[in-house]
Amino acid sequence: MMSPYPVVALLGALVFVLRHERGAPQHQRSLLNVLRAELDGRGLQIEATTEALRLDDQAVPLDAPGAALLCEQMLLLEIRTATIPGNVADEDLLRFAAVLGGFPGTYPTFANLVDALGPTGKRIELSRASEGYEAFGLDAARPHALIEPDGEIAFGVQRLQSTELDPTAAGATDSVDSPIGGVLRPTPPGMSQLLLQCRQAMERQDWEGVLDAAVQIVEGEKDDRDGLAGSLHRIEFKRLMSRRNLAMIARLAHGERKQEAITVLRRFGTDGTEILMDLLVEAVNIGERRGFYSALVQMNEGTIVIVQHLDHPQWYVVRNAADLCGELALPEAIPGLAKQTRHHDERVRKAVAEALGKIGTPVAMETLASMLADPAQAVRLQAVAHLRGQRVRGMIRPIGELLLREEDATVQQEALLALGRIGSGEAVALLRDWASGRGLLRRRSMPTRLTAVRGLALAGPAAVDALASLQRDSSAEIRDAAAAALTALPR
C-alpha cells in the first residue's frame, strides 16, 4: 500500500502553484510528472473531514505538508470526497487543482463549482459535504481568478486549451507597441484619459465601466509614483472616488469581478475596508455574505474597523467580526473578543472561541481556557476544534481538566484530537494514558480510548513510542488501532 504523504504533498503543491504562480508552467509539468510516478496508474479517493484528510481511507494529519490546504479548500467548496481514476488526463488534474484552489466566494454554490469543472466533472467524481457548511479561508496573497469567465484555466497570459503545456506560450498574447523588459506590450491609455473615462462612466451610472477605468488607474499608479502628473491624478482620482462611488465599486466584490473590485478597494485602504464591512453587515443572503467576507480577508489595511464591530448591538455583526478577527489572526482583537465570551447568543460565543483558537497567542489561550466551561456544548466544542501546534501547548492542562469533567462524548473526542494536533510531549503522555486506560481511566469507553489512539496518530513521529507500547495492550481493538496508526506514520 502506497504512503499517502507524498501524494498529499504533491497535490497540495499543485494547488498552491495554480493558486499563486500561474505563470510557472514548468512547475506544473514537474509536479504532474512526479505525481504520475507516485500514483503509478492507480486511482485515488480523497476525503475531507474536520480532523484529517483521508486518502483511500488512510488518515493524513492536517499538519502534514499540503494536507491543511487541500482539506480546507475541499470543505470550503462543500466537497466531501473526490474520486480520481487511474487513467486521469493531465488536463483533468490541472482543472481539478485549479478549481480546488479558488479563493473563498469564487463559486457561490456547489453547482457553480461543478460548472467550472466542465467535462472534468464527469471524470473526477465529487460528492458533496453537508449543505450549508460554512468555512472561510484566509489568503491575502495576490488576488486573481483561477478560472476565466469562459471556463478555461488561466496560466498567466496563456490558457490551457489541451493537454499541451508550452512554457514558451507565455508571450503569445503580447502585442507590438512599447518594449518593456524585452517584451513588446501595448501602451496603456494616459491617466488623463482614464480619469475622463471614469468620470463619464459615473455620470452614466455605469459602474462596470467605472471599475474598468479604476483598475487601469490603480495599475498605472505603480509606474509613476514620484512624478508631478502622478501626484495630480491621485488627487483627482481620490476626489472622484467618494464614499458613495467607492461603495458602488465595493458591491461588485460580490460577483464575477470580485478580484478587480478588491484591487481598487485595497488602493483606498481603511476606507475600502470600512465600506466592505458595512456591506457585510447589510448582506441579505449567504452568497452576499461570503462574497464580502472573502473580499475583507484580502484587504491590507483598516483592521481596526473590523475590531470595532465587536461592540455592535446586532449579534450577527459581532459574529461576523469575530470570524474575521480569527481568519486574519488579529492579536489586537483579543480584548474585544474577551468582552464577548459571555455574550447572550451562543452563536457569537462559538465565533469568539474559534477566533481565539486561530489567533493562538498566549493571551488568547488564557481567554479561551475560560470558555472550556461554557454552558453550551457547541461553544465548548468550538473552543478545542481549532487548536493546533505547540504554540498553543498552554491549553494542555485546561484540556486535561475538561476531559475529566466533560460528559458530552463529542466534546471529549474533539478534545483528545486537539491534544494530538498540539503534539507536544505532555499532550502525547496524556493521550497515552487515555488510550491505555490506566488507573481511573479503565472505566473509559472503548470509543473514547480509540479516539485517543487517533489523537496519537495525529501527533505524528512524537507518538511512536506511545503507539508502540499500546501494541501490547490487553484489548485487541487498541492493539490493532495502534498498529495501523504506526503503519501510516511517515518513514
C-alpha positions in Angstrom: 0.0 0.0 0.0 1.5 3.4 -1.0 2.1 6.0 1.6 -0.4 8.9 1.3 2.0 11.6 2.4 3.9 12.1 -0.9 0.6 12.3 -2.9 -0.9 14.8 -0.4 2.3 16.9 -0.6 2.3 16.9 -4.4 -1.4 17.7 -4.8 -1.1 20.5 -2.2 1.9 21.9 -4.1 0.0 21.7 -7.4 -3.0 23.6 -5.9 -0.6 26.2 -4.5 1.2 26.7 -7.8 -2.1 27.1 -9.7 -3.4 29.5 -7.0 -0.4 31.7 -6.7 2.1 31.1 -9.5 0.0 30.6 -12.6 2.8 31.9 -14.9 5.1 28.9 -14.0 4.1 26.1 -16.3 7.4 24.3 -15.7 6.4 23.8 -12.1 3.0 22.4 -13.2 4.6 20.0 -15.5 7.2 18.8 -13.0 4.6 18.3 -10.3 2.4 16.4 -12.7 5.2 14.1 -13.7 6.2 13.2 -10.1 2.6 12.8 -9.1 2.0 10.4 -12.0 5.0 8.4 -11.0 3.8 8.2 -7.4 0.3 7.1 -8.4 1.7 4.6 -10.9 -1.6 4.2 -12.7 -3.7 3.7 -9.5 -6.9 5.6 -8.8 -7.4 7.7 -5.7 -10.2 8.8 -3.4 -9.7 11.9 -1.3 -12.0 12.6 1.6 -12.0 15.8 3.6 -13.0 15.8 7.3 -12.6 18.4 10.0 -10.0 16.3 11.8 -7.9 14.8 9.0 -7.5 14.3 5.2 -8.1 10.7 4.1 -6.6 9.1 1.0 -8.0 5.7 0.2 -9.2 5.6 3.8 -5.7 6.3 5.2 -5.7 9.3 7.5 -3.2 12.1 6.9 -2.9 14.6 9.8 -3.7 18.2 8.8 -0.2 19.4 9.8 1.3 17.2 7.1 2.6 19.1 4.1 -0.2 20.1 1.8 -2.9 18.4 3.9 -4.4 21.6 5.5 -4.6 23.4 2.2 -6.4 20.5 0.4 -8.7 19.8 3.3 -9.7 23.4 3.9 -10.3 24.1 0.2 -12.4 20.9 -0.2 -14.6 21.8 2.8 -14.8 25.4 1.8 -16.2 24.3 -1.6 -18.5 21.8 0.0 -16.6 18.8 -1.4 -16.7 15.7 0.8 -14.9 13.3 -1.5 -13.1 13.4 -4.8 -12.6 10.2 -6.8 -9.7 10.4 -9.3 -9.5 7.5 -11.8 -6.2 5.8 -12.6 -6.2 7.0 -16.2 -7.0 10.6 -15.4 -5.6 13.0 -18.0 -3.2 15.8 -17.1 -5.7 18.5 -18.2 -8.3 17.0 -15.8 -5.8 17.0 -12.9 -4.9 20.6 -13.7 -8.5 21.8 -13.9 -9.4 20.0 -10.7 -6.5 21.5 -8.9 -7.2 25.0 -10.3 -10.9 24.8 -9.2 -9.9 23.5 -5.8 -7.6 26.5 -5.4 -10.3 29.0 -5.8 -10.5 31.9 -3.4 -13.4 32.0 -0.9 -16.6 33.1 -2.7 -15.3 32.3 -6.2 -18.0 29.6 -6.5 -21.1 30.7 -4.6 -22.8 27.3 -4.9 -21.8 23.7 -5.4 -23.5 23.8 -8.8 -21.2 26.7 -9.9 -18.2 24.6 -8.9 -19.4 21.7 -11.0 -20.0 24.1 -13.9 -16.4 25.4 -13.6 -15.0 21.8 -13.8 -16.8 21.3 -17.1 -16.1 17.9 -18.7 -13.6 17.1 -15.9 -16.5 16.8 -13.6 -17.6 13.7 -15.4 -14.2 12.0 -15.0 -13.3 13.2 -11.5 -16.3 12.4 -9.3 -17.2 14.6 -6.4 -19.6 14.1 -3.5 -21.0 17.0 -1.7 -20.4 17.7 2.0 -23.3 18.7 4.3 -25.2 21.5 2.7 -24.8 24.8 4.5 -21.2 24.1 5.7 -19.5 27.4 6.1 -15.8 27.8 6.0 -13.8 30.8 5.2 -10.1 30.6 4.4 -7.6 33.4 4.7 -5.4 34.1 1.7 -4.4 37.7 1.3 -1.9 37.0 -1.4 -2.1 38.2 -5.0 -5.8 38.3 -5.9 -6.8 36.7 -9.1 -9.3 34.3 -10.6 -8.2 30.8 -11.3 -10.9 30.1 -13.8 -11.6 32.6 -16.5 -15.3 33.5 -17.3 -15.3 31.2 -20.3 -14.3 28.3 -18.1 -10.7 27.9 -19.3 -7.9 27.6 -16.8 -5.7 30.7 -16.9 -1.9 30.4 -16.6 -0.6 33.9 -16.7 -1.3 35.1 -20.2 -1.5 31.5 -21.6 -4.5 29.3 -21.4 -4.8 25.5 -21.2 -6.5 24.6 -24.4 -5.5 20.9 -24.5 -3.1 18.5 -22.8 -0.2 20.6 -24.2 1.7 22.8 -21.7 4.0 25.1 -23.6 6.3 27.3 -21.4 7.0 29.4 -24.5 3.4 30.4 -24.9 3.6 32.9 -22.1 4.2 35.8 -24.5 1.7 34.7 -27.1 -0.9 37.4 -26.5 1.6 40.3 -26.2 1.2 42.9 -29.0 3.7 45.2 -30.6 3.8 48.7 -29.2 6.2 49.6 -26.5 9.1 47.4 -25.2 9.0 46.5 -21.5 11.6 44.2 -20.2 12.4 42.9 -23.6 8.8 42.0 -24.4 6.6 44.3 -26.6 3.4 45.3 -24.8 0.6 47.7 -25.7 0.9 51.2 -24.3 -1.8 51.9 -21.7 -4.1 54.9 -22.1 -2.9 58.1 -20.5 -4.0 58.9 -16.9 -6.0 62.0 -18.0 -7.9 59.8 -20.5 -8.6 57.2 -17.9 -9.8 59.8 -15.4 -12.2 61.2 -18.0 -13.5 57.7 -18.8 -14.0 57.1 -15.1 -15.9 60.4 -14.7 -18.1 59.8 -17.7 -19.0 56.3 -16.6 -20.0 57.6 -13.2 -22.3 60.1 -14.9 -23.9 57.2 -16.8 -24.1 55.2 -13.6 -22.1 52.6 -15.4 -20.3 51.0 -12.5 -18.7 48.2 -14.6 -17.2 51.0 -16.8 -16.0 52.8 -13.7 -14.3 49.7 -12.5 -12.6 49.2 -15.9 -11.1 52.6 -15.7 -10.3 52.5 -12.0 -8.4 49.2 -12.3 -6.2 50.7 -15.0 -5.6 53.8 -13.0 -4.5 51.8 -9.9 -2.2 49.7 -12.1 -0.8 52.8 -13.7 0.0 54.5 -10.4 2.6 51.8 -9.8 4.6 53.1 -12.8 4.6 56.8 -11.8 4.9 57.1 -8.0 7.0 60.2 -7.9 6.1 62.3 -11.0 4.1 65.5 -10.8 1.5 64.1 -13.1 1.1 61.2 -10.8 0.5 63.4 -7.8 -2.1 65.5 -9.6 -4.0 62.4 -10.9 -4.0 60.9 -7.4 -5.7 63.9 -6.1 -8.3 63.8 -8.8 -8.8 60.1 -8.5 -9.4 60.4 -4.8 -11.9 63.2 -5.4 -13.8 61.1 -7.9 -13.9 58.1 -5.6 -16.2 59.5 -3.0 -17.5 57.0 -0.3 -20.7 56.7 -2.4 -18.9 55.8 -5.6 -16.4 53.5 -3.7 -19.4 51.7 -2.2 -20.8 51.1 -5.7 -17.4 49.6 -6.7 -17.5 47.5 -3.5 -20.8 46.0 -4.4 -19.0 44.4 -7.4 -16.9 42.5 -4.9 -19.9 40.1 -4.7 -19.8 38.8 -8.3 -17.6 37.8 -11.2 -15.5 40.9 -11.0 -14.6 40.5 -7.3 -10.9 40.5 -7.7 -10.8 43.6 -9.8 -13.0 45.4 -7.2 -10.7 44.3 -4.4 -7.7 45.7 -6.3 -9.4 49.1 -6.3 -10.6 48.9 -2.7 -7.1 47.9 -1.5 -5.9 51.2 -3.1 -8.2 53.1 -0.6 -7.0 51.2 2.5 -9.1 51.8 5.6 -12.0 53.4 3.6 -12.3 50.3 1.5 -12.3 48.0 4.5 -14.9 50.1 6.3 -17.2 50.1 3.2 -16.9 46.3 2.8 -17.7 45.8 6.5 -20.8 47.9 6.1 -21.9 45.8 3.1 -21.2 42.6 5.1 -23.5 43.9 7.9 -26.2 44.7 5.3 -25.9 41.4 3.4 -29.3 39.8 2.9 -28.2 36.2 2.0 -25.3 33.8 2.5 -24.0 34.3 -1.0 -23.5 38.0 -0.5 -22.0 37.4 3.0 -19.5 35.0 1.6 -18.5 37.4 -1.2 -18.0 40.4 1.0 -16.3 38.3 3.7 -13.8 36.9 1.2 -13.1 40.4 0.0 -12.4 41.6 3.5 -9.8 38.9 4.3 -7.9 40.2 1.3 -7.7 43.8 2.5 -4.4 45.0 3.8 -5.4 48.0 5.9 -8.1 49.1 8.3 -8.4 46.0 10.5 -9.3 48.3 13.4 -12.6 48.8 11.6 -13.3 45.1 12.0 -12.3 45.0 15.7 -14.6 48.0 16.4 -17.6 45.9 15.1 -17.1 43.5 18.1 -19.1 46.0 20.1 -22.0 46.2 17.6 -25.5 45.7 19.1 -26.6 43.2 16.5 -25.5 39.6 17.3 -24.8 38.6 13.7 -22.5 41.6 13.2 -20.4 40.6 16.2 -20.3 37.0 15.0 -19.1 38.1 11.5 -16.5 40.5 13.1 -15.2 37.7 15.4 -15.0 35.3 12.3 -12.8 37.9 10.5 -10.6 38.5 13.5 -9.9 34.8 13.6 -9.2 34.5 9.9 -6.9 37.5 10.0 -5.4 36.3 13.3 -5.6 39.8 14.8 -4.0 39.8 18.3 -5.3 43.4 18.8 -8.8 41.9 18.8 -8.3 39.9 21.9 -9.6 42.5 24.4 -12.7 42.9 22.3 -13.2 39.2 21.9 -12.7 38.7 25.7 -15.7 41.0 26.3 -17.9 38.8 24.2 -17.0 35.5 25.8 -20.2 35.8 27.9 -22.4 37.2 25.0 -26.0 36.1 25.4 -26.1 34.5 21.9 -24.4 31.1 21.7 -23.5 31.7 18.0 -21.4 34.7 19.0 -19.6 32.8 21.7 -18.9 30.0 19.2 -17.3 32.5 16.8 -15.3 34.1 19.6 -13.9 30.7 20.7 -12.9 29.9 17.1 -11.3 33.3 16.7 -9.2 32.9 19.8 -8.1 29.4 18.8 -6.9 30.7 15.4 -5.1 33.7 16.9 -3.3 31.3 19.2 -1.2 33.8 21.3 -0.6 33.1 25.0 -3.0 35.9 25.9 -5.7 34.4 23.5 -5.2 31.0 25.1 -5.7 32.4 28.6 -9.0 33.8 27.4 -10.0 30.7 25.6 -9.3 28.5 28.6 -12.3 30.1 30.4 -14.6 29.2 27.6 -14.0 25.4 28.2 -16.5 25.8 31.0 -19.2 27.4 28.8 -22.7 26.0 29.4 -23.3 25.4 25.7 -21.9 22.1 24.2 -21.3 23.8 20.8 -19.1 26.5 22.4 -17.0 24.0 24.3 -16.6 22.0 21.1 -15.5 25.1 19.2 -13.1 26.1 21.9 -10.9 23.0 21.2 -11.7 22.5 17.5 -9.1 24.9 16.1 -6.2 24.3 18.5 -3.1 23.1 16.6 0.6 23.1 17.0 2.9 23.6 20.0 2.3 27.3 20.2 -1.0 26.5 22.0 0.6 24.0 24.3 -0.6 26.2 27.2 -4.0 24.7 26.7 -2.9 21.1 27.5 -3.7 21.4 31.3 -7.1 23.1 30.7 -8.0 20.4 28.1 -7.0 17.7 30.7 -9.3 19.2 33.2 -12.0 19.5 30.6 -11.7 15.8 29.8 -12.2 14.8 33.4 -15.4 16.6 33.9 -16.9 16.6 30.3 -19.9 14.4 29.8 -20.6 15.1 26.2 -18.8 12.4 24.0 -18.4 14.7 21.0 -16.6 17.4 23.0 -14.5 14.8 24.7 -13.4 13.2 21.4 -12.6 16.6 19.9 -10.5 17.5 23.0 -8.5 14.3 22.6 -7.9 15.1 18.9 -6.8 18.6 19.8 -4.2 17.1 22.1 -3.0 15.1 19.0 -2.8 18.2 16.9 -0.8 20.0 19.5 1.6 17.1 19.6 3.9 18.1 22.4 5.4 15.5 24.8 2.9 16.5 27.5 0.0 16.1 25.1 1.3 12.7 24.0 1.6 11.4 27.5 -1.9 12.5 28.3 -3.2 10.7 25.2 -1.3 7.6 26.0 -3.0 7.4 29.5 -6.4 7.9 27.9 -5.7 5.2 25.3 -4.3 2.7 27.7 -6.9 3.1 30.5 -4.6 3.3 33.4 -6.0 3.7 36.9 -9.3 5.5 37.0 -9.2 5.7 33.2 -10.0 2.0 32.9 -13.7 3.0 33.2 -13.4 4.9 29.9 -15.4 3.5 27.0 -13.7 1.8 24.1 -14.8 4.6 21.6 -13.1 7.1 23.8 -9.9 5.0 24.0 -9.8 4.5 20.3 -10.2 8.3 19.8 -7.2 8.8 22.0 -5.2 6.4 19.6 -6.4 8.6 16.7 -5.1 11.6 18.6 -1.7 9.9 18.9 -1.7 9.2 15.2 -2.3 13.0 14.6 0.8 13.7 16.8 3.0 12.0 14.2 6.5 10.8 15.0 6.4 12.2 18.5 3.9 9.5 19.4 5.9 6.5 18.0 6.9 5.2 21.5 3.4 5.6 22.9 1.8 3.8 20.0 4.4 1.0 20.2 3.6 0.5 23.9 -0.2 0.3 23.0 0.6 -2.7 20.7 0.9 -4.7 23.9 -2.4 -3.6 25.3 -4.8 -6.2 26.6 -7.5 -5.1 24.2 -7.3 -6.4 20.6 -9.1 -3.3 19.3 -6.5 -1.0 20.8 -3.6 -3.1 19.6 -5.0 -3.1 16.1 -5.6 0.6 16.1 -2.1 1.4 17.4 -0.5 -0.9 14.7 -2.5 0.8 11.9 -1.5 4.2 13.2 2.2 3.3 13.3 2.0 1.9 9.8 0.5 5.2 8.5 3.2 7.4 10.0 5.9 8.7 7.6 9.1 6.7 7.5 
